[in-house]
């Protein structure tokens, strides 16, 4: 009888240890997911506060933060920008210089 009680106690201890390990694993996974989501969320909040959005130069891959009031932007070779809310506007037809259309980076 004593041996049977010892075996049952050992089984219960095993179940408790497995449960604790599962709880620990779940907490670690949740924390990991929260951390991964926190940085993009903070970056998005920062852009909202500063009223900017990210544009990418397709020729260089460089990114720029420009006003979020406009969804279209161009860059020339002397670091001048033109922004517009008109999808049909093209500064190459109306302004001097060679203008590169920047891509709006979606979060």
Secondary structure as GFF3:
##gff-version 3
##sequence-region A 1 107
A	DSSP	alpha_helix	2	50	.	.	.	ID=ss1
A	DSSP	beta_strand	52	57	.	.	.	ID=ss2
A	DSSP	beta_strand	63	67	.	.	.	ID=ss3
A	DSSP	beta_strand	72	75	.	.	.	ID=ss4
A	DSSP	beta_strand	81	84	.	.	.	ID=ss5
A	DSSP	alpha_helix	91	94	.	.	.	ID=ss6
A	DSSP	beta_strand	100	104	.	.	.	ID=ss7
###
